[in-house]
Amino acid sequence: MNLSRPAHFNLLARVLHWSMAVLILTMLFVGVTMVASLTLRPMLIELHRPIGIAILLLALLRLGNRLTHRPPPLPDDLPAIQKTAALASHWVLYALMLSMPLIGWGMLSAGGYPIVMFGSVHLPAILPHSPTLFALLRGAHGLLAYLLFAAVLLHLSAALYHAWVRRDGVFASMARGPGHDESR
């Protein structure tokens, strides 16, 4: 484990962060459109499942990277409440990136639906067929999608606050690698 505190997130963390940001934003828009459009629904469902599993796999990789590579420290002058909020919000995002795909997979399993990734590639059911469980998981999946949307908005707001108001290098630690330091 790397015990030093780098000024920037490592390359893998940055690539995973920005790739997952695109996937999660795509997934939020796909999810909303799936619910709103009967015409586009079948095509969007075909897109929704593999993106969800991709997010799950990337989140596991990202969590492993986070646990083995310490993130850059937050600025010393950042109030303790903001440091606590930053840490808590990151763990909430990790929990949602892991739980949303698992709940979706479980929901489809409980509904007795095939979990088609692409072509003839299917995932196995992870829960037994149960209409009651399907309904419970469907409600949870929808509720957590709203929570994910709110968490993403808060995360984006905090990132922009650090980039445009504080200009303290927090945003740059994820946006750029070493050698691209901005003056503080």
NORVEN-V168578 format. One record per residue. SS is DSSP state (hx for helix, st for strand, lp for the rest). Layout:
BEGIN
[[SS] [SS]]
END
This chain:
BEGIN
[[lp] [st] [lp] [lp] [lp] [lp] [lp] [lp] [lp] [lp] [hx] [hx] [hx] [hx] [hx] [hx] [hx] [hx] [hx] [hx] [hx] [hx] [hx] [hx] [hx] [hx] [hx] [hx] [hx] [hx] [hx] [hx] [hx] [hx] [hx] [hx] [lp] [hx] [hx] [hx] [hx] [hx] [hx] [hx] [hx] [hx] [hx] [hx] [hx] [hx] [hx] [hx] [hx] [hx] [hx] [hx] [hx] [hx] [hx] [hx] [hx] [hx] [hx] [hx] [hx] [hx] [hx] [hx] [st] [lp] [lp] [lp] [lp] [lp] [lp] [lp] [lp] [lp] [lp] [hx] [hx] [hx] [hx] [hx] [hx] [hx] [hx] [hx] [hx] [hx] [hx] [hx] [hx] [hx] [hx] [hx] [hx] [hx] [hx] [hx] [hx] [hx] [hx] [hx] [hx] [hx] [hx] [hx] [hx] [hx] [hx] [lp] [lp] [lp] [st] [st] [st] [st] [lp] [lp] [st] [st] [st] [lp] [lp] [lp] [lp] [lp] [lp] [lp] [hx] [hx] [hx] [hx] [hx] [hx] [hx] [hx] [hx] [hx] [hx] [hx] [hx] [hx] [hx] [hx] [hx] [hx] [hx] [hx] [hx] [hx] [hx] [hx] [hx] [hx] [hx] [hx] [hx] [hx] [hx] [hx] [hx] [hx] [hx] [hx] [lp] [lp] [lp] [hx] [hx] [hx] [hx] [hx] [hx] [lp] [lp] [lp] [lp] [lp] [lp] [lp] [lp] [lp]]
END
